[in-house]
Amino acid sequence: MIVSETLSPELKPPPPLFAAALEAVELELALGKRDTRDDLCEQIIRETVESVGGVLIFQVKLGAGHDQRWVGAVAFTQEDAPEFAVISIPGNGGAIEVIPASRSELPLASLAIAYADLAQSWARARATR
């Protein structure tokens, strides 16, 4: 009996769901090392985002008391198109999250993309003056 060997085609890894995943993880880790007390949080978010190569689109403080949190939108430049992520920093000392805007359940995630598109439109309009 002769058995022929056949090789299955080489499998390629699936494309990343979020091209800026490495930057998002780096941002999450960097924010986790910072003191995110309320009085410093706004400055810390901006500095940390810039330190990992991101651009802070906006940030806001939501809620009050135990439910208070800082939420921000970040853009990471990937090849020709930006990738957007949402930062969530609970005021109660809980886990900091940096997740792709496309997977975020926060309503601000869709605003991040719209705001970034609007800012790009303004920049193009100013450049053509």
Buried (B, 14 or more C-beta within 10 A) or exposed (E): EEEEEEEEEEEEEEEEEBBBBEBBEBBBEBBEEBEBEEEEBBEBBEEBBEEBEBBBBBBEBEEEEEEBBBBBBBBBBBEEEBBBBBBBBBBEEEEBBBBBBBEBEBEBBBBBBEBBEEBEEEEEEEEEE
